[in-house]
Amino acid sequence: MSRSSNIPAATLSFRILLWFLAFITITPFLLLLLTSFKSKADVLQGAFALPAYPHFENYLDAWNAGHFNIYFWNSIIVVIPVVAASVFLGLLTGFAFAFLSFPLRRTLFAILTLGMMVPAEAFIIPLYYEMRYLGLINTYAAVIVPQIAMSIPFSTIFLASAMQQLPEEILEAAVLDGAGRFYILRKIVVPLMVPAMSTLALFLFIWTWNEFLIPFILVNDDAYRTLPLGMLFFQGRYTVNTPVLTAGAVIVIFPLILTYLVFQRRFIAGLTAGATK
């Protein structure tokens, strides 16, 4: 008797549904990738038509003529400090909200929660004037600093919630042994928080990489534009060249897909860290 015959009909139907939904989800990305290797003549033959040979020059045109070499490194320069600073500051503030008692603790936590609900469109105009007053327009700092500030509320709440899932016995034993707060954070909490921190870093990487509004308002110099913003101006110049446009889109989303594939196990472990406590 085959293994599939032992699977209940409801389970088998559910798996088929999941595979169908996965196929629907991945098909647009496959078509995008396929189109990026076509020529203009191949595009006219249909979305599912295969090219005679892959046109890698589309990626070279997007990378060089479309200034994607500049946009890519700008995104890297912005993402690394935003993710690193947000995780570090979120670790400190999350530890404080999770384990320490201080005045207005609940009030400050509520303010952080409200800060997550405020869209960037609500404060982008005063942010622009503040950055202009500080002389930071058309600089990396104009893109990095606001995104760190926007990421701290989520980082704090995410890590504070994860820390509250840690085994209390370990922390109590450290306190009884006379360990200080910094020692507990560095030697006990941080090693146990690696899966959650990895998940948070992945979230922040995706959000920062895809951020559009802040670079669009605070940067008008092509030398400081990130990939999503550069894609907007690239589209205006290559509207009729669909293969080169799709090659540019692949360049934008490829780092996100690659990062998720590399860290997917840590991502899943971080999401399910407190499920088995």
N, C-alpha and C positions, 0 to 999 in steps of 0.2 A: 504494500500500500504506500502510495507516495505521501510525502510530507504535507503537500498542499491540501490533500483530502482530509487531513485532521484539523484544518483550520475552520472554525465556525464560519457560517455564511456571513454573519454580521461583521466579523473581523475582516474577512476577505473583502467585503464591499467597502468597508472603511479604508482599507489599504489602497484599493483601486481609486477611490475618491481622492486620497492624498496624492497618489502618483499623478492623477489627472490635474489636480490643482498645481502641483509642482511643475508639470509640463507647461501649463498655461503661464505660470510665473516666469519660467526661464526662457520661453520662446522669444519674447521681445529682445532679450539680451543676445540670444543666438543670432537673430536676424540683424541686430545692430553690428555684431562682430562680423557676420557674413558680408554685409554691405560695405564695411570698412575695407575689405579686400577686393572690391569690384572697381571697374572703370565706369565712366559715365554711360558707355554703351551697354555694359552689363546690367546696370540699374534699370534701364528701359525694358529689359527682357522679363522683369518680374522680381518680386521680393524674394522668392524661393529659388530663383535661377542661380546656378553655380557659375562663378567666373571661369574663364578659360585658364587663367593662372592667377595666383594671388598678387595683388598690386601693393607691395610693401611701400611703394613710394608715397602712398597716401599718408602714411604715418610720418614719413620724412617731411612732407609738405606741411603737415599740421605742426610738427615739432619745431621746424625751423622758420618757415614762412609765417606761420601763425603765432610765433613767439611762445610756443608752449614750453620751450626750454626755460624761458624766464618765469613763466607762470608756475611751472612745476616746482622749481626750487623756491619760489616765493611761498608756495603752500607748505613746503617742508619747513621753511624758516619760521612760519607762523604756527604750524601745528605742534612742533616739538615743545616750545616753551609754554604754550597754552595747556597742553596735556600734562606736562611735568609739573608746572606750577599749580594747576587745578587739583591734581591728585595729591600733591604734597600738602597744600593748604587745606584741602578737604579732609585729609587724614588727621591733621591737628585739630581742626574745628569739630570733626566728627567724634574724635576721642573726648573732647571737652563735653559735648552734648550727650554722649553715651554714658560717661562714667563720673563726671565731675558735677558738683553743685555750686552754683554761683548766682548772684542776683539777676533777676529778669531772664532767667534761663528759658522759661516757656514763652515769654514774649518775644525774645530774640529768635527762637525756633519758629514761631509763627510768622515773624517778619521774613525769615528765609524762605518759608513755604510760599508766602505771598510773592516774594521776588521771583520765584519760578513761574508764576502765572502772568507776569507782566511781559507782553511781547516787545520785541526790539523796536517795532514801529512806534511805540508809545513814548520812547525816550531818545529816539535817534536824532531829533532836531536839537534838543539841548546838549546831547553828546557831541554833535558836530561843533557847536559853538564852544564847548569846553575844550575840545581837542584843538580847535583853531586858536583859542586864547593861549593854550600851552605851547603852540607852535608845533604840533604833532601831526598836522594834516600831511598826507603823502609821506608817511614814515611807517616802518614796521610796527612801531609802538602803538600807532593809532588803530591797528588791527588786532594786536596781541592783547593789550591791556584791557579793553572792554570785554573781550571774549573770556579772559580769565575771570573778570568780575561776574559775568553772566554764568559761568560754570560753577562758581563756588557754592551757591545755594544747593544745586543738585548734588554736587560732590559731597557736601556736608551731610545732607539727608541720607544719601545712598550709603555712605560709609558708616554713619552713626547707626543706621538700621542694621547693617551687617555686623557691626561690633556688638550690638546687643544680642546677637545670636551666638556669640562665643561662649564656650563652657565657663560658667561662673567659678567652678572649682579651681581652675588654673589661675585665674586672676586673684581669687581669695588667698590661695597658697602663696602667691608672689607678695601680696600685701603683708601677710603674716611673717614672711621671711625678711621684711623690712625693705623691699624693693621700692625705689622711688617711681614717680609717675613717668619720667622720661625713660627709665630703664624698662618699665612695663610696656611702654609704647614701642620702644625700639627692639627689645628682645623677645617679647611675647606676642603683642598685638600685631605688629607688622608681618612677621612670618605667617601667622594664621590668616592674615587679610590679603595675601597675595592673589588668590582667585578673584576676590571681590574687587581688588584694585585693578587687576587685569581687565575685568569686565567694564569697570568705570573708564579706564583708559581707552578701551575700544569705543565705547559710547562717545566720549569726548573727541576722539580722533575723527569719527564719522561726522559729528555735528560741526566741528571746526573746519574740516575739509570741505564740507558742503555750504559753509556760511557764505551768504551772498550780499545781504543788505549792508552790513557794516563795511566791508571793503568797497562796495558800490558808492556809499555816501562819503566815506572818509578818505578814499584814494582815487585820484583821477590821473595819476602818473602811471604809464604803462610799465615802468620799472618795478612797481610795487604791487601789481595786480596778482591775485591768486587765480587758480585754475577755473573755478566756477565763473568768476567775473571775466576772465580772459575769454572763456567760451562764448560769452554774450557778444563781445566785440568781434571775435573770430567768426561767429555766425553771420554777422552783418557783412563781412568781407567775402565769405564763401557760401552764400546762400544757394547758388545754383550748382555748386560742386558737392553733391550729397555724399560721395565716398570720403572726401576729405573731412567733411563735417562729422560723419560718423566715426572716423578715425580719431578726431579730436575728442569726441564724446567717450570713446573707449579709453583714451589716455586719462580722462578725468576720473572715470569710475574704476579703472583697473586697480589702483592702489587700495581702494576700499575693499574690493573683492579679495585681493591678495592678503590683506591684513586680516580679514575675517577668517579666511581659510587657514592661515597660520595659527591664529589664536582662538579658533572655534572651541577647542576643548576647554581652555581656560574660561572662555566666555560662558559656556554651559555650566561649568563647575561653579563659577561665581554666581550665576542666577539660581542655582539649586543648593547653595552652600548651607542655608538654614533650613532646608526642607526636611532633613533627617535628624534634626536635633532632638 
